[in-house]
Amino acid sequence: MKIRAGAAGGAGPFSRSAFGLALALTLWIASGLDPAWAQDDRLAAIEAKREAIEQIINDLDNWPGHRHDGMLFRVDDLARELGTMMLAYPIDELADGEAGTGFPAQLEWFQGFLVERYEDLQERIGQEQERFDEFDESSEAAISRAFQQDLRKVVADHTGLLVKLLELGERIGRMDEDLARQIRETMALAAEGVSGQILLDATTLTELRNMIRADPTNAELIKAERAIERKQVRNIQTLEQLVGLMDSIGLNAGSYRALLVNQRGSIGVDILDREVFMSLLGNRIESAKNGLLTQGPNVVFKMLVFLSIVAVGYLVAKFVQGIVTALLHRESVQLHRLMEAMLISLSFGIVFTVGLVVALSTIGISLVPMLAGLGVAGIVIGFALQDTLSNFASGWMILIYRPYDVDDHVIAGGVEGTVKRMNLVSTTIATFDNQRLVIPNSKIWGDVITNLTANRIRRLKIPVSIAYGEDLDRAEEILRDEVARHEGILRKPAPNVFVDAMEQSDILMITHAWVRTPDYWTLLRSLTKRIKQRLDREGIEIPFPQQDIYVRALPGTDKDKPANPAPEPENA
C-alpha cells in the first residue's frame, strides 16, 4: 500500500468515507465511556478505526491534488488515535487460539502501515526541500519550511508509536526482530547524519560571522548567515527528537546530548548524565589541546610583546612623572596641593594609558568595542554612583577656586580643624583633639567654608570688662601700653582700643591687635594673660556679673497696708 501526497491541506465534499469516520468516532467514544466493555467490542473499535483510515486512503484519487496533504494529516491523526487504542488493549485477555487473527493481526497491519507512512513522509519532506532554496526568504519558502517541520514532527510521533507497538508485540510473543533492528539502524544513521550536519553548519556559521565582522555591510553575507542559522535550528530540533527516540529503544545518545548542550550554549539537566559530561569534558580538553598546538607559539609571542610594551610604557610613565614632580616642587611654582597631586597622577596615567593602548593594538585587540561598551556602562554607573559623582564634581570646584589647602586651619562642613589630605572625592581634617575626620567634598562645597589661615596676618580681639566706677581713659591707656610693649604685635596695621558697649554690670572695652597668622593662638593667649595681670597691678576692677535687689516692704508689716483704705459699704 503506497500512500500518495499532494501539495497542501484542506477538507473535501461529503463521500462514503464519512460513514467510516462517523462509525469509528462513535465506537471510540463509547469505548471511553464504558471501560467494562467486552474484548470483542474493543477489537471492533480498532477494526472500525482501521477501516476509516483505509477508506480515506482509497478515496484520495477522488480528491483534488491540493487537498491530499490535508487528508493525509487526517490519516495521521486517526493513526495516533488507533495507536492509543491498541496500547490500551487488554492483551492479558487474549485467547490462546488468536494467533493469526484478531488483535495480533491488527497490530501487524498497523506496524506495516506506520513503516509505509514513515517512508511517504520522508519522501514528502524531500519534495518540499527541492521546491525552495535554503537562501530563499520569500513567504512561500517560509510556509514550506514550517510545513516540513510539521511533517518531521509527525515522523517523530509515528516512530515513537512504532517503538511502543514493537514492545507490545514482544509482550504477546509477536516481536518483529527485523523491524526492530531496522529502526535502531535507521535512528543511529539519522543521528550521525544530523549531528555531522550540525557540526558542519556550526563551522560555516563561525566563518561567516568572522567575514561579517570584517565587512558588516555585506548584505549577501548577512543573508547567508540567516539561512544557515535557520537550517541549524531545524537540525537541532530534529536531533532532539532523535535523541528522545534513541532513549526509548535503548541506544546510547550521550554524545548527541553533549553536542546539543554545546550548540545550545546553555547547561541543563543533560549535564548530569555521565556520558554527556564526559563527552563535553573530552571535547573541551581536545579543543584546548588543539588550540595550544596551533596557536600556542603565536599566543606566547604576542604575550611577550604585550608585556614588553607595557613594561616600557610603565618606565616611561614613571620617568615623566618624576620630571613633572621636580618641576612642580620648584620654589617659583606655587600651586594648590590638590592641583599638584592631580597633575603628578595625570602625568603618569596618561603616558601609561598610551602605552597600554599601543600594547593592545599590537596584539590585535581593537578598543572600539570596548569604548562602545564603556559608553553604555557609563550611563548605568552614573545612576549608581550619583553621590560619588557629586563629590567628584565638588572636588573639581574646590580645585578650581582653591578655598583652602593642606595644613590650613578651616571651618568646613560643620567641622573645625587642620586640613591633612585632599582628593577629588573627600577632604581629611584633623581636629584639635586629634580626631581625623573624612568629609565628602559635596558637603564641604555646599556649606560655608571659613579659612582661618588663608591670609598672612590675623587680628586679635580681646574683650575687657571694666567696672562702672573706674577711669575709662586710664584703663584705655593701660591697655594701649600693654599691647605696644608686647612682642609679636605688628605696628601696621596699628592696634586699637575702644569702648564697645555698656553692659548691665560693666563697661566692655575691645582691644584689637594684628599678628602674623602662625603666631595667632600663642599671642592671643599670652596677651590676654598680660592684660589681666597689668589691670590687677594697676588696681583696675574687672567686675563680675551681679544684680542688686531692693525690697521696699515685707509681707505682714504695717508698711504693707495701704495709707487710705477704702470705706466699707453701708448696709441698705
QUIJOBEL-V365699 format. One record per backbone hydrogen bond with DSSP energy under -0.5 kcal/mol. NH is the residue of the N-H (numbers start at 0). CO is the residue of the C=O. If there is no record, write none. Layout:
# QUIJOBEL-V365699
nh=NH co=CO
nh=NH co=CO
This chain:
# QUIJOBEL-V365699
nh=2 co=0
nh=3 co=1
nh=6 co=64
nh=17 co=14
nh=18 co=15
nh=19 co=15
nh=20 co=16
nh=21 co=17
nh=22 co=18
nh=23 co=19
nh=24 co=20
nh=25 co=21
nh=26 co=22
nh=27 co=23
nh=28 co=24
nh=29 co=25
nh=30 co=26
nh=31 co=27
nh=32 co=28
nh=33 co=29
nh=36 co=33
nh=41 co=37
nh=42 co=38
nh=43 co=39
nh=44 co=40
nh=45 co=41
nh=46 co=42
nh=47 co=43
nh=48 co=44
nh=49 co=45
nh=50 co=46
nh=51 co=47
nh=52 co=48
nh=53 co=49
nh=54 co=50
nh=55 co=51
nh=56 co=52
nh=57 co=53
nh=58 co=54
nh=59 co=56
nh=61 co=58
nh=62 co=59
nh=66 co=63
nh=67 co=64
nh=68 co=7
nh=69 co=7
nh=70 co=66
nh=71 co=67
nh=72 co=68
nh=73 co=69
nh=74 co=70
nh=75 co=71
nh=76 co=72
nh=77 co=73
nh=78 co=74
nh=79 co=75
nh=80 co=76
nh=81 co=77
nh=82 co=78
nh=83 co=79
nh=84 co=80
nh=85 co=81
nh=86 co=82
nh=87 co=83
nh=88 co=85
nh=90 co=88
nh=92 co=89
nh=93 co=90
nh=97 co=94
nh=98 co=96
nh=103 co=100
nh=105 co=101
nh=106 co=102
nh=107 co=103
nh=108 co=104
nh=109 co=105
nh=110 co=106
nh=111 co=107
nh=112 co=108
nh=113 co=109
nh=114 co=110
nh=115 co=111
nh=116 co=112
nh=117 co=113
nh=118 co=114
nh=119 co=115
nh=120 co=116
nh=121 co=117
nh=122 co=118
nh=123 co=119
nh=124 co=120
nh=125 co=121
nh=126 co=122
nh=127 co=123
nh=128 co=124
nh=129 co=125
nh=130 co=126
nh=130 co=127
nh=131 co=127
nh=135 co=132
nh=136 co=134
nh=141 co=137
nh=142 co=138
nh=143 co=139
nh=144 co=140
nh=145 co=141
nh=146 co=142
nh=147 co=143
nh=148 co=144
nh=149 co=145
nh=150 co=146
nh=151 co=147
nh=152 co=148
nh=153 co=149
nh=154 co=150
nh=155 co=151
nh=156 co=152
nh=157 co=153
nh=158 co=154
nh=159 co=155
nh=160 co=156
nh=161 co=157
nh=162 co=158
nh=163 co=159
nh=164 co=160
nh=165 co=161
nh=166 co=162
nh=167 co=163
nh=168 co=164
nh=169 co=165
nh=170 co=166
nh=171 co=167
nh=172 co=169
nh=173 co=168
nh=176 co=174
nh=179 co=175
nh=180 co=176
nh=181 co=177
nh=182 co=178
nh=183 co=179
nh=184 co=180
nh=185 co=181
nh=186 co=182
nh=187 co=183
nh=188 co=184
nh=189 co=185
nh=190 co=186
nh=191 co=187
nh=192 co=188
nh=193 co=189
nh=194 co=190
nh=195 co=191
nh=196 co=192
nh=197 co=193
nh=198 co=194
nh=199 co=195
nh=200 co=196
nh=201 co=197
nh=202 co=198
nh=203 co=199
nh=204 co=200
nh=205 co=201
nh=206 co=202
nh=207 co=203
nh=208 co=204
nh=209 co=205
nh=210 co=206
nh=211 co=207
nh=212 co=208
nh=213 co=209
nh=214 co=210
nh=217 co=214
nh=218 co=216
nh=221 co=217
nh=222 co=218
nh=223 co=219
nh=224 co=220
nh=225 co=221
nh=226 co=222
nh=227 co=223
nh=228 co=224
nh=229 co=225
nh=230 co=226
nh=231 co=227
nh=232 co=228
nh=233 co=229
nh=234 co=230
nh=235 co=231
nh=236 co=232
nh=237 co=233
nh=238 co=234
nh=239 co=235
nh=240 co=236
nh=241 co=237
nh=242 co=238
nh=243 co=239
nh=244 co=240
nh=245 co=241
nh=246 co=242
nh=247 co=243
nh=248 co=244
nh=249 co=246
nh=250 co=245
nh=252 co=250
nh=256 co=252
nh=257 co=253
nh=258 co=254
nh=259 co=255
nh=260 co=256
nh=261 co=257
nh=262 co=258
nh=263 co=259
nh=264 co=260
nh=265 co=260
nh=270 co=267
nh=271 co=268
nh=272 co=269
nh=276 co=272
nh=277 co=273
nh=278 co=274
nh=279 co=275
nh=280 co=276
nh=281 co=277
nh=282 co=278
nh=283 co=279
nh=284 co=280
nh=285 co=281
nh=286 co=282
nh=287 co=283
nh=288 co=284
nh=289 co=285
nh=290 co=286
nh=291 co=287
nh=292 co=288
nh=293 co=289
nh=294 co=290
nh=295 co=290
nh=295 co=291
nh=298 co=294
nh=299 co=295
nh=300 co=296
nh=301 co=297
nh=302 co=298
nh=303 co=299
nh=304 co=300
nh=305 co=301
nh=306 co=302
nh=307 co=303
nh=308 co=304
nh=309 co=305
nh=310 co=306
nh=311 co=307
nh=312 co=308
nh=313 co=309
nh=314 co=310
nh=315 co=311
nh=316 co=312
nh=317 co=313
nh=318 co=314
nh=319 co=315
nh=320 co=316
nh=321 co=317
nh=322 co=318
nh=323 co=319
nh=324 co=320
nh=325 co=321
nh=326 co=322
nh=327 co=323
nh=328 co=324
nh=329 co=326
nh=332 co=329
nh=333 co=331
nh=334 co=332
nh=339 co=335
nh=340 co=336
nh=341 co=337
nh=342 co=338
nh=343 co=339
nh=344 co=340
nh=345 co=341
nh=346 co=342
nh=347 co=343
nh=348 co=344
nh=349 co=345
nh=350 co=346
nh=351 co=347
nh=352 co=348
nh=353 co=349
nh=354 co=350
nh=355 co=351
nh=356 co=352
nh=357 co=353
nh=358 co=354
nh=359 co=355
nh=360 co=356
nh=361 co=357
nh=362 co=358
nh=363 co=360
nh=364 co=359
nh=365 co=363
nh=370 co=366
nh=371 co=367
nh=372 co=368
nh=373 co=369
nh=374 co=370
nh=375 co=371
nh=376 co=372
nh=377 co=373
nh=378 co=374
nh=378 co=375
nh=379 co=375
nh=380 co=376
nh=381 co=377
nh=382 co=378
nh=383 co=379
nh=384 co=380
nh=385 co=382
nh=388 co=384
nh=389 co=385
nh=390 co=386
nh=391 co=387
nh=392 co=388
nh=393 co=389
nh=394 co=390
nh=394 co=423
nh=395 co=391
nh=396 co=392
nh=397 co=393
nh=398 co=394
nh=399 co=395
nh=400 co=396
nh=401 co=397
nh=406 co=418
nh=407 co=404
nh=409 co=407
nh=409 co=416
nh=410 co=449
nh=411 co=414
nh=414 co=411
nh=416 co=409
nh=417 co=429
nh=418 co=407
nh=419 co=427
nh=420 co=427
nh=422 co=425
nh=426 co=438
nh=427 co=420
nh=428 co=426
nh=428 co=436
nh=429 co=417
nh=430 co=428
nh=430 co=434
nh=433 co=430
nh=436 co=428
nh=436 co=434
nh=438 co=426
nh=438 co=436
nh=440 co=424
nh=442 co=439
nh=443 co=439
nh=444 co=440
nh=445 co=441
nh=446 co=443
nh=449 co=410
nh=449 co=447
nh=450 co=448
nh=451 co=408
nh=451 co=449
nh=452 co=408
nh=453 co=450
nh=457 co=514
nh=459 co=512
nh=461 co=510
nh=462 co=460
nh=463 co=508
nh=465 co=506
nh=466 co=540
nh=469 co=466
nh=471 co=469
nh=474 co=470
nh=475 co=471
nh=476 co=472
nh=477 co=473
nh=478 co=474
nh=479 co=475
nh=480 co=476
nh=481 co=477
nh=482 co=478
nh=483 co=479
nh=484 co=480
nh=485 co=481
nh=485 co=482
nh=488 co=485
nh=489 co=513
nh=495 co=511
nh=497 co=509
nh=499 co=507
nh=500 co=507
nh=502 co=500
nh=502 co=505
nh=506 co=465
nh=507 co=500
nh=507 co=505
nh=508 co=463
nh=508 co=506
nh=509 co=497
nh=510 co=461
nh=511 co=495
nh=511 co=509
nh=512 co=459
nh=514 co=457
nh=516 co=455
nh=518 co=515
nh=519 co=516
nh=522 co=518
nh=523 co=519
nh=524 co=520
nh=525 co=521
nh=526 co=522
nh=527 co=523
nh=528 co=524
nh=529 co=525
nh=530 co=526
nh=531 co=527
nh=532 co=528
nh=533 co=529
nh=534 co=530
nh=535 co=531
nh=536 co=532
nh=537 co=533
nh=538 co=534
nh=538 co=535
nh=539 co=534
nh=540 co=538
nh=542 co=540
nh=551 co=549
nh=556 co=553
nh=559 co=556
nh=560 co=557
nh=564 co=562
